[in-house]
Amino acid sequence: MQRPYNDPIYRRATATLKANPQPCALQLHGCTGQADTLDHQPRITDHTHQRGTRCCTLVPACKACNSSDGATAGNRTRSTGYTWP
């Protein structure tokens, strides 16, 4: 199975974004305003990516927002085992 980030559609969209800068669509805390990555909606971790089915929408996002969104999702799914005193 091909990884979603190696998908030719994703690679073409990334090249297009680099050639034609876009504003960040996520606008989360710490946003730089300028998109330099593409965010999969829904998240790759939330579904099984199937090439050619249009299961994802690629949204322009700055690295800060894209990383923050992924980290938030990951933190929600993990339990640290820590309890507050």
N, C-alpha and C positions, 0 to 999 in steps of 0.2 A: 504494500500500500504506500502510495506516495504521500509524503508529509505535506500539509496544507501550505507551508511556506515555500515549498519547491514547486507548487502548482504554477504552470505557465501564466495563468490568468493573474495570479497574485504578483508574479514577477513583472508582468507588463504594467499592471496598475502601479506598482512601486516605481518603475521607470517613468511613468507618466507623471506621478506626483513630484518626482525630482525635477522633471523638466518644466512642470507647471505648478509652482507652489500654491498651496491652499491653506486657509485658516484651519486651526484645530476645531473639530466638531464636538469634542467632549467637554472642553472648558472646565476641567476639574481644578481643585486647589493646586497651585504650583504651575499652572499652564503657561507655556511660553508663547502661545498664540499662533505659532507657525507649525503646521503639520509637517513632520518628517518621517512618519511611519504610517502604516495602515492598521486599523483595529478591526478584527473580525467581530461582527455582530450576527448572531449570538456568539459568545466566546467559544473558542475551540474546545475548551474543557467542558462545555455545557452540552455538546452534541457530537455526533459522529460525522466528521466532514466527509462528504461524498462529492468528488470532483465532477463538475459538469451538471450538478443538480440545482445550482443556485441556492444552496442551503445557507450561504453566508452573504452578508453585505459587507463590503470593505469601506470603512469610514476613515477619512483622513484624521490623524491625531498626532499631537506632539509626543515625543518620547516620554516626557514626564507624565502626561495623562494616560498614555497607553500602559506604562509600567504601573502606575498607581491603580488603575482599573483592574489589571491582572492580579496585583498583590492583594487588593481588597477581596477579590473573589477567592483567591487561594487561602487567605486568612480565615474567611468564613467557613471554608470546608475542613480546615484543620482544627484539631483540638490540642491545645498546649498542655492540658492536664493541670494547669495552674489555677488555683482558686484564691480569691482575695481573702485575706485574714479577717 
